[in-house]
């Protein structure tokens, strides 16, 4: 089953005008800031919203911020499928994706590795002295950065150096890989692309269910499994792309959304169901809410999307606040970090990202996802 590209573009543009997605993006970005605040202060998730509300074991390392990132990937799959249908070809598609993600990421990475560390009273990140310029540029091209640690101790991490200032940015390269996957799938043509996305989603779910794993991230004190995350993110992205293909057939009425929400909550109560429920049921819920005109009438409309910048800047801001105010608590760390990160995100959007976004080319005028 497939949808003609002209109809896909029409559907996507109508949904782009609904402010639900901007609200969800902001909510998800703040959820990530909240979860990181809890983990930085406590070292685990015992005060985290999902753990306290649904009884999720703090040791599995899954919190509201992780749920938010999964929601981001589902929305990304939806928007990127639409962006492909309007791109006019693979080169324009990749060019537009690069203009969307590289400028803000590069500036945030450099600031995190230099300015934030200098503000904390330490020397520049190790990459300034120990890594050649060619290697630094290559790592930026791959959307990767060598980890740099603040030279101080604070909070629950007092027994060791604080986590890397750019730690959360490891998610960004995976989203970029999903863009490349979207380009490869898109080149198959609309009919075969839908089948390919079904194969990607099904294959990822089978591997997740089989328990295919690799060693955990070191240094977090949590059982965060890289491969499980990679598979789940890919499955969420594929689910979003499939939602785009079938959006004219998916029910988005209030009762259907409530039913999906209840089913999601039931799955959150059973940890064994989470790996399979998040890419499927939760992704469906996010996109039902995002494309629902009735919900749009009750949600506030935001004038700009600051979620990307908040995600990039909140973590180094939190690390810096922990250094400047060692006794800071959750009720102060979370709102302060979110506010400062939002201000930096606004500056990045106006001064860095928007000038590059003017160079984007599409076959129909549409706001950047």
Secondary structure, DSSP 4 states (H G I P E B T S, - for coil): ----HHHHHHHHHHHHTSTHHHHHHHHHHHHHHHHHHHHHHHSSSTT-HHHHHH---GGG---HHHHHHHHHHHHHHHHHHHHHHHHSSHHHHHHHHHHHHHHHHHHHHHHHHTHHHHHTT-PPPHHHHHS-HHHHHHHHHTT-------SS--GGGTTSPPPPTTGGGHHHHHHHHHHHHHHHHHTT-HHHHHHHHHHHHHHHHHHHHTT---PBPSSSSS--BHHHHHHHHHHHHHHHHHHHHHTTTS--SHHHHHHHHHHHHHHHT-HHHHHHHIIIIIHHHHHHHHT-HHHHTTSPPPSS--HHHHHHHHHHHHHHHHHH-TT--HHHHHHHHHHHHHHHHHHHIIIIIHHHHTT---SS-----
